Amino acid sequence: MKKAELYISALVRRSRDAGDVILLESQMPGHPASTKSYLAMQPSAWIKARGSEIEVWDGESVQAFKGDPWDYLSRFKKEHNEWLFGYLGYDLKNNVENLQSDNKELINAPDLYFMVPGTLIEIDAAGKVKFVKGELNEALRKGLEPGEISITPKRQISESEYIRKVEQAKKDIYEGRYYEINLSHPLEFEIKGDSWDLYEAMKAAGPVPFGGYANIVGLSICCSSPERFLARTANRVWSQPIKGTASRKAGDKALLDVEKLRQSEKERAENLMIVDLVRNDLSRVAETQSVKVSNLFEIQSFETVHQMVSTVECTVPVHTDSIEIIKSCFPMGSMTGAPKIASMKAIEKYEDYKRGIYSGAMGYIRPNGDFDFNVVIRTAISEGDKLVYPVGGAITSDSDPKAEWEETLIKARAITNIFENFEEAE
């Protein structure tokens, strides 16, 4: 492990005793989507929301409010006008459209959490560490040794049940209710050990451009996301939806796998549907005729999979509110399907759990309004000794139900592959 990584690891372990901590890092410095990494800790203020119940801590006391969490987040941003780090849960969709979430909650997580860091560290691609804000106290200068981590499978949907849901979704598509839907299912585990050790093991097993770790409000989030939801620099805004997956094999078959994915009519159709959806979302805030697809069907390779990635971008009026931009595009179309509202209603019907943080977005907003958010996928979310790792995929009219099931298991390898002698749940 590099010197900078050891330093950051020690800081994360220690800083959790002093309050919430969020690490957002590019684990693949040479990746075209890579950005700088940030460690935010020792919050001076935070906001969190569950439904319409809002709590805001100003560093001294907690105040409770009732209303639209998007509005309160915008107010919080304007009031503090500083760096914000946090996440947006999938169920904030209910405050974007006339939707609801009635499925059971597997992890007791707020729908929204953002903090103003008292200490903020920037790490560049070369491993150089820079303090953007604040400083360390003596307790944070001492490291801790890593410990043992293990997970034991507790529950997951059966293959036959998932296939049945895929077949029902295909029937809906045939009847014209929607033309693509993202169906997911949660893998549930018992976890023993430190969640930071799990995050580091996931990172070692397969680095990604949009990794993230958070220890906040009694939860731990270990995110190995390959996908950018939305980013802004000045008046440029862009999104990079992923749709299209192929298992990554070693040796002579590697190039064949890439070319097969690149030429797949099914995968290209899936990707194009979401590209069109993202174009429509961006058009709500974009300057006239500025929305464009700057990169279509690019193949990016990760440890266990090859993925098809497209880039959609636009320009927005300079003074456009960043929270409004994010809200207009939320949640990411690759995690819903299209049309967006119809597919989200069907997701609520076919899935048996509340997605919560999964399918949402994790990221930061700068004082000047620039921001960068990933899509919360390939993510382990834990509370106490309970860990949930959802996986899913896009269903279209020509989906093979068994192949769709197998694709979700391939995506689960991001966590199961790091444990020797791991046995899947029956």
N, C-alpha and C positions, 0 to 999 in steps of 0.2 A: 504494500500500500504506500502511495506517495506521501511525502511529508505533510503536504497541505491537507490531504484526506485524513491523516492521523490527527491532525490539529482540529479539524472540523468535527471529527468523530468524538474526540474528547470534549469539545465544547457542547455538543448536543447532549451527551450523557450528563454532564454537569448542569447545564442550563435548565433542564426540566424541573429541577428542584426549586428554581427561582421563578417559575411561571411557564406559560405556554411558549412553544418553540415551533417554528416552521422552517424547513429547508426546501428550497426549490433549486434543483440543479440539472444542468446539462451534463449527462454522464458520457456523452459521445462528442468530444470537442471538434472532431472533424466532420460531424454531420451537418448538412446544409441548413438545417433548422435550428442549430444550436445557438444558445445565448449564454450570457454570463450566469453564474450561480449565486444564490443569495441565502444567507442564514439570518433569520429574523428572530429575536428573542427579547426577554424581559419587557413585555408590553407595558406601555404607559396608558393605553386605553383600548377597549374592544367593543364590538357590537355582535350580538347573536340574535337569531330569530327562530321561532317555531310557529309555523302558521302565521297568524297575525299578532302573536305575542312577541314583543321586542324587548330586549334588555341591552342597556348601554352602560358601560363602566368608564368613568372618566379619570380613573387613577385613585379615586378616593371612595366613591360610593356607586352603587348600581341603581339606575332608574329604569322603571318599567313603562312601556308604552304599548299601544294597540293600533295596528294599521298595516299598511302595505310595506313589507320588508324592503322592497326595492327603493321606495321613497325614503325610508329611514336610512338605508345605506348611502343614498345620495346625499342626505343631510349630514351624515357622519363624515363623509368624504370632504364636503365643503367646510364643515366646522374645523376639521383638523388640518386639511390641506398638507398632508404628509404622506409618506409611504404607507400603503396598506397591504397586508398579506393575509390570505385566507382562502375560503372555498365557498362555492355556490352549490347547494344540493339540488338534485334533479327535481324535487317536488316544488321548487320555486316556480315551476311551470304553471302551477295553480294561480299564481299572481301575475302571470303573463296572459293566459287564456282562461276561459271558463271551464276549468278542469278540477278534478279532485283526486285525492290519494286515500283509499280506504283499506288497502292491504295491510297486513301485519308488519310491524317494525321489528327488524332483527337486531339493529343496533340503535341505542338511544342517542341519536345525533341531532343537533340543531340543523335547520334547513339552511342556515347561513351563519358564517363566522368570519370576522375580519378583525385584525389587531393593528395598532400602531406600534411598531417595535421601538423599544427604548434603545436597543442595540441592534445595529444592522451591519452585516459583513458581506462584502462582495468578493467572489472568487473568479478570476478570469481563466481562460482556457489553458494558460501556462501554469496554473496553480498559485498565482500571486494573490495574496490576501490583503484586502483593503477595508478599513473601518469607514463606512459611510456615515455612521451615526453611533454615538455612545462609546463605551469602553468596557473592559472586563474587570470584574472584581477578583480578588485573589482566589476565591473558591473555584472560579471557572478556569483557572490556569492549570489545574491538576487533572490528569486523565484517569480513566477507569479501564480496566481490562475487559475485553469482550467475554460473554458468557455463553452457555449452551442454549440452543433454541430448538424446539420441536413442535410439530403440529400433529394432531390426531383427528382423522375425519369423523364427523358426527352425523351429517345429513346432506344429501343432495337428491335432486329429482331423479327419477329413473329414466333410462333411455326411452322406454316405451311411452312414458308420460310426455316427455319433451317432443318426441316424434308426433304424438297425437296433437299437440298444440301447433306444431309446424303445419300439419295437414289441415287443421282448422283455419289457420291463417291463410294458407294457400286457397282455401275455399272462399274466404272473404275477398281475396285478391281477384279471384275469378268472377265474383259477384260485383266487383267494381267499388268496394268500400275504401280501398287504398291500393297502392301498387308496390309498396315495400314497407316492411315492419322489422324493427330490431327486437328479437325475443331473447330474453336472458333468463338465467336461473342461478341461484346462489349456492356455492359450496360452503358448508359450515364446518368449522374445525374447533377443537380445543387447542389453545396455544399455551406453551410453557416456556418461560424465558422473557427476555427483553425484546420489545418490538423493534428497537433500533438494530439489534443483531439480525432480525429478520430482514429489515430493509437493506442492510449491508450485504446480506447473502443474496437477496434478489438482484441487487445491483451487480454483484460479482458474477452472477449466473448469466446476466444479459443486460448490459448497459443500454439506456434509452435516452433520447434527447430531452424528454420532459419528465424527469423523475421528481419525486417529492416525498418528504417525510414531515409529519406533523404530530405533535403531542399536545393536544388541546382539549379543554373541557371534559377530561376523563376519557378521551379517546386517543387511539393511535391510528395514523393513516400511513401506509407504506405503498407508495404509488410508483409503478414502472410504466408510465404512459408513453407510447410512441407518437401520440397525436396532439396537435395544437388545435384548440378550439378557436381562439380569436386573439389577435394582437393588434396593437395600435402604436404607431410612431408618427407624431405630428398629425397630419391629416390623412395618412395612409392607414387603412385597416385591412387585415387579411385573415383568412381562415384556411386550414389545411385538412379537409375531411379525408378520412381513411375508409375505404370500402373495397374489399377484395383481399382475401387471405389465402396463402398457400403454405403448407408445412415446409420448413427448411431442412433439407437433407445435406449431408456432407458428400464430398467426392465428386465424381463425374456427373451425378444427377443434378447438382446445384444449378448450373446454367440452364438445364432443361426445365427445371421447376420455375425459374424466373421467366423464361420465355413462354411457358405454358400459361402462367398467370397473366403476363402482358397481353397475350392473344385471346384470352378467355372472353367470349361474348357475354357470358353471364356476369363475370366480375366487372367488366367494363360497363355493363348496363346498370349494375348496382351502384357503381361509383358515380356514373353520370346522373342518376336520379337524385343523389344527394348533392352533387355539384349544383344542379338546377335549384334545389331547395335552398342551399346556402346563398346562391345568387339572389333569390327572392328575398331572403332575410336581410341581406346587406342593402338591397334596394330601398328598404324602409328608411335608411339613414344616409344613404350615399348621395353625392352630387349627381345630377342628371347625366345619364349615359357613361358613368365612370366605372360601373361594375364590369369586371372582366375575369376570364379564366387565364391565368398566366402560366400555368403548368398543369397539363392534363395527363392522368394515368402514369405518373412516375412510379417506378418500383423501388421501394426501400427495403433493405434486409436487416433483420434483427436476429437475436440468438436462436429462436425457435421457429420464426415465421418470416415469410416475405409478404409485404403489404403494398397495396396500390393507393397512392397518395396524389391528390390534386390540390392546387392552390387557387383560391378565389380571392380577389381583392377589389378594393374601391378606394375612392377618396371621399372624405366627409368635410363639411364646413369646419373650419379651424376651431370654432367655439362650441362644437357639438359635445354635449355632456357624455362622458365615457360610460357612466352607469346606464344611460339610455341606449347607447350602442350595444352594450353587452345584453341588456334585457331584450332588445329587438331581435337578437339572434339566438336567444337561449330557449331550450337546451340545444346542444349540438345535433344537427339533423342526422348525423351518422348513428346516433344513439336512439333515434325515434323511428325513422322511416318517413314515407311521404305518401299523401300530404301529411303534414306534421300533426295537426290536431286529430285527424281521424286515426292515425297510427298510435298516438299517445292514449287515446280512449281505448283502443284495442289492447295495448300493453297493460293497462290497468285491469282489463278483463282476463287476460290470459296468464299474467304472472301472479304468483301467490305471495309476493312480499313487496314491501315498500323499498324502492331503490335507494332513497336517502342520498348519501354522498356519491354513490356509484352513478355514473352517467352525468354527473354535474361537472364542475370545473374548479381547478385549483390554480391560484396564481397571485399576481401582485398588480397594484396600481401605483404609478409614480406620482409625486406631487404635481407634476405638470399635466397629468391625465393620461400619459402613455401607459399601456398595460400589456400583459402577456398571460394567457390562461391556457392550461392544457385541458384535455378531456380525461375525466377520472375513469380510466379503465386499467386492466391488469393491476388491480389495487386490492390490498388486504386491509380491512378495517377491523380493528379489535377494540373490545371493551372488557376489561378484566381478563378472564381466561377464554373468552369467546371471540372467535375470529370468523369473518365472513369475506368470501372472495367470489363476487359474481362474474359470470362469463356469459357471452351471448354472440349473436350474429344476425346478419340481415337475411330476411326471408323474402323471396320474390316468386313469381309465378312458376319459374323453372327450377326452384330449389329441390334438391334431393334431401328428404327429411333425415335419412341416416347420415349423409355427408354433413349436414348442418350440425347434428349432434356431435360428430367427430371433430368438427371445427372448434366447438366450444371446449372440448377436452384438450385440443392442441393449445388453445389460449391459456388453459389452466396450468400448463407446464411451466409457466413463468414462476409459479410458486412450488409446485410439486417436484420439479426437477432438482431443487436445491437440497432435498432431503434424501439421503441414502436409505434404501430399503423401504421407501414410502409405499404404503398399500392404500389403494383407493377404497372408498366406502362401498358397501354392497348396494 
